[in-house]
Amino acid sequence: MTDAARRVSPAPDPAPAGGLGLPGLQALAAVGRSEPPRKGRNADAARRGPFRPDVWLNARQRRASRLAAHYFRAIDVLAVTMVTLVCAWAATPGPLLHAEASRLAPFAVGAVTVLGLMRSLGRYRFARGQKTSLHLASVAGVVAAGGLAAMAAGWALQGASAQWTAWLAWSGLALVSLEALHLAWSERVRRWRASGALTPNVVLVGATRRAETLIREALKRRDLNVLGIFDDRLARAPEAVEGVPVLGTADDLLTHRMTPYVDRIVLAIDPKAEARVRELTARLRTLPNEVTLLVEPNGEAETRSALDRLAAAPLADVQGPLDPDRRAFNKRLQDLVIGLAALVLLAPVMALVALAIRLDSPGPIFFRQRRHGFNHEEIVVWKFRSMRQEAADATAGRQVTHDDDRITRVGRFIRKTSLDELPQLLNVITGEMSLVGPRPHAIGMKTGHVESARLVAEYAHRHRIKPGMTGWAAVNGSRGPLHTAQDVRARVRLDLEYVERQSLWLDLWIMAVTAPVLLGDRSSVR
């Protein structure tokens, strides 16, 4: 995880990839205030703020850390299953497949009991402040309960011939395996917390007394990063609140380079000002970030409770109904399994395409373009080059048309068959994209002479999920260039429909029909 982040040194302050640095922060703060930036070290420190993270992680990277609980549980299941099979094999005189059910059932009962209790008791949450010794003790208790369940089942099924030694050996091996694994899990989570990977980043809207109270308490706790404040009333707003800089207006927040690093936007304004709350909420809805209204707490207990809710960052819960984190984990697992298989199977095809491009026209084989990813993150998307090198359009300022003179002979074929998109499997493997999702649009892409993102208020909502190689819009007729505002609205409507409906089975169906749909549409410009 730390390899994906860029460490920010005290001076100078480099900007992380696609993210925020001190020079950009200073410039935006100055623009928001229509004042020249202040000079000197004190001014620089003020604009950095007291919550400046040591490691800048965007929302996608931070979400990947929280999803680790699902990987932890999957490895635990594999470890317990292996221990169970080995012990059952050792306790069975003949082949395991021919063993009596009464010999195998106790081991199965013990394994199911251990894995069920680990999940139902929340042993994968690794909540903030949890002591490793207590966590390991609770794991030992779970294994002990599993061992007792195995012995009880064995006594009921085998009576006097019960295999006590085998069940004790199973309990011991399961205990050693899970204790070692959870010691490693706990150490990993501790490092993530120390680096800030699990510390929520928020920005406040409103330089108010509520903001001041929240920041003051957050400084005491250090489990919440308040990166900045935005306020429409800049004329009477201070330059900083408890050291946290005021960076501009709510409109500045809509385009700020900080947003990919923000987990939540908190409205620190009076809830009784209903008109202002509604107006700000409507404006901020164009961002993919979650928006929360901070109601003024009544006393210290309510203040702590409010901060607890904002700062709560246990690893993703693996129990209960399907939640966004579990859905994201399932989707990531799907991307890795199918994506790696597709990369291996399609490697010969990709090699032939690369050779054809090299022989057809001078220039690089691949074309790279910066596009919007999850939560407005800027990602570099890979494609096979389909245009002449001197005509490459990295910003999609001019969208492709029929008989476009920029496209090469090989480029026309690979675009028509969508073979030019195959290198994006690398983006899928690295976690920047998904196999299925809204297609990533180039940053600053224009429809006509207007930036496409400005034509639809809900445009940014399509960034609430990773972009995909194919998607619901692509198999429903909305693919290729967007030449009119109506095209943009249709694409966004289908993308938002997918974001709401996303599931494993829908993704599999979209992947299954992608090739027939794309190859069968000869009128589409791609």
N, C-alpha and C positions, 0 to 999 in steps of 0.2 A: 504493500500500500504506500509506504513512504517513498518508493521509487517513482510512483506516479505523481507525487507532489513535489513542489519546488520549495526548498527552504528559503526563508526570507531573512537576510542578514540585516543587522541594525543600520548600516550605512555603507554603500548606497542600498536602496531598497528596490530590488528587481521585481518586476511583475511576474507572477506565475503564468504558465501557459494559458492564454485566453482569459486571464484573470486580472486581479487588482494589484497595483503597485503604488508606491507613494507618489511618484510624479503624476500619474493619472488621477489619483485621489485628490491631489492638490489642485490640479487643473479643473476638475469637475466641481470641486468645492468653490473655487473662484468663480467659475461660470455661473453656478447656482446663486451666488451672492452678488454677482456683477461688481466684484471688488478684486483688486490685485491680491495675489496670495501674500501672506505675511512672510517676512524674512527671518532667518535665524533658526537655531536648533530648537528653541522652545516652540516655535510655530510648527516645525516638522513633527515634534513629539505630540503636539496637540492634535494634529491631523491624523497621526497614527492611532491615537486613542489608547486607553489602558487595556483593551481587550485584543490587541493585535496578535493573531495566532502565530506560533512559531512555524507551523506547517499549514499551508493553504491547500485545502481539499475542496473540490467542488461537490455539488450535491450528489452526483453519480458515484464518486469515489467514497463519499461518506456513507451513502446507502449500501454500497458493497460491503463495508465494514459491519454494518448492522445486520446484514444478511448472513454473516458468518455463523450464526447460531444454527442455521439449517445445515450448513456443511458439517459443523461439529456433531450434530445429531446423526447425520448420515454415516459419519465415520464410526460413531459409537455403535450404531446398528450393525455395521459391518464387523466391528471387533467382537461384539457379543455373539453374533452369528457364527463367526469362525471358532471362538472358544467353545460354543455349544456343539458344533459339528465335530470338533476334535475330541472332546470329552465323550460324546455319544459314540463315536467310532471306537475309542479306546475301551469303552465299557461293553461293547457288543462283540460276541465271539465270532460272528460271521460277517458277511457284507452288510453295510449300513442299510442298503435298500431292502434287505430281507429281514431286518430286525423286527422284533415284536413291538407293537405300539406301546405296551406297558413299560418297555425299557427306554423308549425315546420320549414319551410324554412328560416325565418329570423335568428333563432338560428343557423341553419346549416351554413348560409352565414357568420355570425359573426365568428363562430369557424374556418371555412376554411380560412377566411381572416387573422385571428390572427396567425394561425399555418403556413400559407403560407408566411406571412411577416416575422415571426420569423426566418424562414429558409432562405428566399431570402436575407434578410438584414444581414445575418451572425451573428445572436445573440447567436450562440453557439461556436464561435471561441475563445472568451475570450483571445484576443491577449495581449501580454506583454505590460505593461504600461497603460492598459485600466483602467479608474477609475470606481469603483463600482457605484458611484452616477450617472454617465453618462449612464452606462449600464442600471440601473434600470429606468432611465428617458426614455430611448429609448424603453424599454419594456412597460412602461405606454403609450407611444405614439402609439405603435402597438395595444394595447388593445383598446385605444380610436378609432383608425381607424376601428377596428373590430366592436365596438359598433355602430359607424356611419353607417357602411355597413349593420348591422342588422336592424337598424332603417329605412334606405332607402329601404331595401327589404320589410320590414313590411309595410311601407307606400304605396309602389307600389302594394302590394298584398291585404292589408286590408283597406286601405283608412282611413275613419273617425273612424273606430273601432280598430285602431292600438293599440297594447298593450305596450305603452311606459314604464309603470312601470316594466313589466317583462323583457324588454330588458335592462333597466337601472340596474335592479338587476343582470342580467346575466353579464353585463359589470363590475359591482362592484365585484362580486365573482371571475370572471376571473382575474381581476386586482390583487386582494388580493392573489389569488393562485399563479399566475406567479411571482409576486414580492417576495413572500416568498421563492418560489423555487429558483429563480435566485439569491437571496441574499445568499442562502445556496450554490448554484453552485459557485458563485464568491468567497466565503470564502474557499471552498474546493480547488479551483484552486490556490488561494493565498497560501495556505499551501503547495500545491505541488510545487509551484515555490520556496518557501522558503526552502523546503527540497532538492531542486535540481532535483526533478522528471521530470521537464520539461526543464531543462537546458541541451542542447546538449553536449555530450562528443565527442571530436575529438582527433585524434593523427596526428602528422605531419610527413611526410617523407621528410627529407632534412633539415639539420641544416644550413639554409641559411639566407640571409638578409631578404627575404620575410617572413620566419618563425619568425624572430625577430620582424618585423613590426607588423605582425598579433598578436603575443603574447602581445606586448606592448599595442596595442589598446584593446585587449580582457581584459587585466588587468584593464583598465580604465572603461570598460563597465560592466564587471562581469556577462555577460549573455551567456558566452561560456566557457566550461572547456577544456583546452588543457592538456591532461593527460600525454603526453610524446612525444618524438621525436625519430625517427629512421633514421639512415643515413648510407649508405654503405661505405662512406669515413670516417671511424672512426679515422683514423690516423691524420686527420687534423680537425676533428670536435671537438668543445668544449664539456666539460662534461655537460654543461647546457646552455640553451639559455633563457635569462631573467628569470632565476630560474627554467625553465621547464627542467627536466633531459633528456639527450640523453641515451636511454635505450638499443641501439644495432642497428643491421642492419635490412634491410627489411626482410631478412630471419628470424630474431628473431621475427619480428612482426607476421609472419605466424603461430608461435606456442606459442605466448605470452598469458599468462593467463588474460591479460587485454582485449582481443578482445571481450568477451561477454558484456563488459560495454561500448563499443565504438559505437557511432552512425554513424560516418563518418571518413574516412581516407582522409586526404588532402595532395596532392603532392605539397610541397612548393619549387619546383625547377623551373628552367628557362624553360618556354614552348618552347623556340627556340631549346632546346636540345631534338629534336624530338626522336632521337634514344633512349635516356635514358628514356624519358617519356613512349615510347611504351614498353620498356623492363620492367620498374617498373609496369606499368599497367598490363601487361601480368602476372607477378609474383603475383601481389596482387589480380588478378581475382580468385585465388583459395580460397579467403576469402569471406564470405557472406556479409561483410560490404560494404557500398557504398563508391566509390572512386571518389574524386573531384580534379581537377587540379586548383590550385590557380594561376590566372593570375595576374601579378603585377599591382596593382591599380595605376591610374594616379591622384594623389592628395588625399586630405582627404575625399572628397565627395565619390569617388569611393571606398576608403578604408572602409568607413562606410557602403556603399551599399553591399560590399562583405561580411562584418561581419554580416550585417542584414540577408543576405541569409543563412549564416551558422548557425546563432543563432535563426532564426525564429522557434518558437515552440508554435504556437497557438494550441488549441485543434483541433482535426480532423474536417475538414469541412464536413458538412452534406449536402451540396448542390452540384449541378453540376453532371458530369458523374461519374460513379463508379471508385473510386480511391483505392489505396492499403489500406488506413485506413478504408474506408467504407467496403471493402471486408473483412478485418480482423474482423471488428465489426459483420458483418453478419455471418461470420464463428464462431465467439465466441458465438453468440446468438444460433446458430444451435447446437453447442456443449453442451451448458448448457441445452437447452430444451430436446434434444434427449438423451443426456448423463444421466440426472437425471431420465428420464423416464426409460431408459434401466437399470439403477442401481436398481430402485425399482422393475421392472419386473423380473430381473435376480437374485435378492437377494436369493430366495430359491435355485436356481441352484448353486450359489456360496457357499451357506451354505453346500449343499450336497458334493460339490467338496472338501471343507475344511475338512469335516468329513472323507471322503475317504482317503485323504492324511494323516490325523492324524492316522488312523487305519492301513494304509499300511506300513509306515516306520517311524522310529524315526527322529525327527528334526522339524524345524519350518514349519508352513503351507505356509508362503509366502517366496519368494525369491526376494531380492532387488539387483539391479544392476545399476551402474552409467553409463549413456549413454549421447550421444550428443542430445541437444535440439535445440531450435530456436537460431540462431546466435552463435553457438558453446557453448551455455550455457550447463553446466553439470547438469543433472537432475537425480533423483533417480527413476527408473521405477520399478513398482510393478508387480509381477507375482505369480501365484501359483507354489510352488516348484515341479519340475518334476524330479529332480535328487536326488541321495543319498546325504545326507548332507555333507559327507566327500569328495564328488567328485564335489561339486559346483564350477563353473568356472565364477567368477565375471568379468573377463576381456575378456572372449570369446577367450582365447588363443588357445583353441582347439574347433573347431566347431563340431556340432553334425553330426553323420553319421548313416547309417542304422545299426540296432542291436547294438547301442551304449550301452556299459555295465554300463554307469553311470545313465541311466534312469530307474526309478522305474516302477512297473507295472501300477499304476495309472497314473504316469507321461507319459507313452507311450500313454495312451488313451486321456488324456487332451491335449497333444501336437498335436495329430492327429486331434482332433476336435477343436483346438485353444481355448479350455476352459481355458488354463493356462494364456491367455492374459486378461481375464475379470477384474482382479483387476486394470488394467490400466484405467478403468473408473474413478478411483480416481484421476489419473494424469490428465484426461480430465477435471474433475470438477474443479480442482485447477488451470487449465490454463496452465500447463506445456506441455500438449499434446493436440492433436485434435482427433476427431473420425476418420478423414481421413487425410492422409499425408504420407510422406516418413517414412518408419519404422525406429525407433531409433536404431542406432547401438551402441554396447558397445564401450566405450572409449578404444582405443588400440586394437580393434578387428583385428585379423590377417587372411589373406587368404594365406594358406601355411605358409611360414615363414616371410611374408612381411605384414606390417600394411596395411589394406585395403585402408585407406585414401590416401596412397602414390601411389596407382596404377592408379588413374584417376585424372587429373589436376582439373576437375570441381567438384570433390567430395564434397567440402564444399558448393557448390551452393544449394545442397539439404537441407541445414540448413537455407535457406532464408524463410522457412515456418515451422510451428510447426510440429513435428513428429506426426504420427497417429497410431491408433490401426490397421487400415487397410489402403490400398492405391492403387493407380493406378498400381504400380508394382506388388502388391500381387495378384490382379485379372487378371493380364496379364502374369502369369507364373513365375514371379521372386519373390520367397519367400523362406524363410528358409536360410540355410547356404550358404556362398559364397566360393566355393572351388578353383576357378581359377580367374585370372585377367579378363577374358572374362565375368564371372558371375558378377563381380563388375561393369564393364562398362555397361552391360545390365541393371543392377539395377539403376545405376546413370542416364542413358539415360531416363528410364521410370519415375524416380523421377523428373527430370528436365522438362519433358513433362507435368507432373502434375502441377508443380509449375507455369508454363506458362498458363495452361488451367483452373486452379481451379475456380470452380463456385458452387453455391448451387445445381444446378441440376446434375452436374457431381458428387458431393459428395453423393447426394441421390442415384444415380444410382450405385456408387461403394458400398455403404452400402447394397443396395438391392441384389447385386450379390455376395457379399463376402461369405456368408454361403454356397450357392450352389457351388461356385467355389472351396472353400477350402475343403468341404466335398466330392466333386466329384473327387478330385485329390488324388488318393491313392499312387502315386509314389513319391510325394514330401516328403522330410525329414523336419520335423519341430520340 
